[in-house]
């Protein structure tokens, strides 16, 4: 699976693009050492410039971490999109919508397992992006989940009256499992056991959303 994290910050630096090069270097530091490893001096060293040059683009560590976090989010969404592309476009529309929902969750959790440092960086601090009024509406994974829920409404699986703010429950379940698998008591599970835990959690999430006529009929 490919993420936006650079293998070498120095190779990613081009004249006139220092800000982005520093952000990529910070994402690389986060991938190897977690959010605490992201520093302006460290990113400058990765890119091959002086800390003074880096400070012209980022006033402090928090700004740099925010830029790294944006890149990390991009990597997460790319991983989720990879799983979405594997869902067949034909067949029963209800089952297709359900599998698209499960695929986004599967991609989210797999990204966390395979890129734990980057994943932790995504959720360092609040969820509000710079300039955003409502943090819950900003993260791209949240928006993608919203699209999947809209599709469940469209095929009659999720009742329209249950759609508002329905993102919180599925996201909490998927994010919670991801954290248990990388930092909690489930971190010792093997690949097969992980797959079972992921499948069962996503199945429970799907069943919990079956409030529309098609959903009640399916269950």
N, C-alpha and C positions, 0 to 999 in steps of 0.2 A: 504494500500500500504506500502511495507517495503522498507526502505532506509538503507544506510550503517551507519547512525548516531547511536552511542551507547546510550543506556539508562543510563548507569552508567560507567564512565571512569575507576573507580577503579576495577570493576569486569572484565573489558577488559584487565587489565594489567597482563602480565606474565613475569617473569624474562627473560631477554635477548631480550625482544620485546618492550622496552620502547619507542623507536621512533614511532612505529606504534600506541602504546597506547596513546601517546601524540597527534598524528594526529587525532585519533578517538575522543579524548576528545575535541580537537579544533573544530572538526565538530559538536560536541554536543553543544558547546558554541555558534557556529554560528547559529545552528538551533533554539536556544532559544533567542539569542540576536542579531543576525546578525553579519556581519564581524567585526564590531567595538568591539564586545565582546571577540574576540579571542586575548588572550594574553598568553605569556609563563607562567607567574605566575598563571593565571587562569587555564591553561591546567595542570600544575603541581599539583595544588590543586585538580583538578578533579581526577587525577590519584593516588594521594597520595604520591608524591615524592617532594623533595625540588626543588626550581627554579634552583639551581646550577646544579642538575642532569639533568634537562630539557635543560639547556643551553649547555650541552655536545652534544646534538643532533641537536639543532636549535640555530643558532647564534643570530637570531633576530625574531621579530614578523612577518616580511614579509615571512621568510622561513616557519614558522609554518603555516601561513595562506595559503601558497602555498600547503602544504601537506594536509590541511583541504579541500582546493579547489579540489584537486584530488579525495578525497573521495566523495565530494559532486557531482562531475561529474559522478562518478561511480553510485551513487544513482539515478541521473537523467537518465542515460542510462538504468539502470535496470527498471525504471518506463516506459520508452519508449518501452523497449522490452516486458514488460508485456502486453501492448496494442497491440503490433505487433502479439503476440501469439494468440490473439483473432480473427485475420483475417482468414476466411476460406481459405483452400489451394486449393479448387476446384472452378469451375465457370469460368466466362469470365476473361481472363488474363488481359485485360485492366482495368476492374473494380477492380480486385484484386490488381493490382499495385497502382491504385488510392487510394484504401482503406488502403493499407499499408502506403502510404504517409500521409494520413489523421490521421492514428493511431499514427504515430510517433509525429505528431504535437499535437494531443490530449493528448498524454502521457506527452509531454514537458510542456504543459500549466497546466495540472492537477497537475503535480509535483510542479510547481511554486505556485499554489494555496494552496496545502496541506503542502508544506514545504518551505514557503517563506524565512525563515532565511537561509536555506541551498541553495536555489536557488540564493539568492543575493550573497552568498559566491562564487558560481560558476563563477560569472562575476565580482568579485572584481579585479581591476587591468586590465592588458591587457590579451588578449586571448592566448598569446604566452606561451607555456610550456617551462620549462628549457631545453636548448639545441636545441630548435626548431628554424628553420630559418624563417618559415612563420607561424605566429600566426593563420591565418585563416584556415590553414590546420590541426591544432593540436587537437582542442576539439572533443571528441568522438561524441557528438550530431551532429556536423557538418559532420563528416565522415559517420554517419548513414544516415543523410539526403542525402548525396551524393550517397549512395547505392540505396536509393529509387528513386532518379532521374535517375540513370543508368537503373533501371528497367523500368521506363517510356519510356526511349529511346528504350529499347529492345522490348517493345510491340508496338512501333510506335506512342505513344501518344505525346512524346516530340521529336522535330526534333533534330538530332545529332548536327547540326550546332548551335543550341541554348543551348546545354548542358554545354559548358565551363563556369565556374563561375556562374552557374545558382542557386547555393545554397543561394546567398546573399538575393535575393528577398523573397523566402519562409521563410527563417530564420528571416528576418527583420519583416515580418508580424506576425509570430507566437510569436517571442520574444516581439514585441511591444504590442501585445494583452495581453501576460502574465504580463507585467509590468503594463499595465492599470488596470488589474484585481486585482493586489496585492497592488499597490502603487498609482494608479491613479483614475480618476473619475468613473471608472467602478467597483471599489472595493466594492461598496454597493450592487451590483447585487446579487440576490438570485441564487440558484443552477440552476433552470430552465432557468433563463435569461442568466446565464453564458454559459449554454449548447448551447443556441441559438446563442450567439455571437461567440462562438468557431466554431460551425458548419458553420455559414455564412462566417467566415474568411477563414476556410479551403476550403470551396467551391470556394471562389474567387481565392485562391491560385491555386487550381486545374485547374480552367478555364484559368487562365493566362499562364499555362504551355502547353495548348493544341495547339501546333504548328506543331506536326507531322501529318501524314495522318489519323491515328486512332483518334487523338485528334480533328482534324477538323471535322471528320465524327461524332464524339460523340456530338459535339456542333454545 
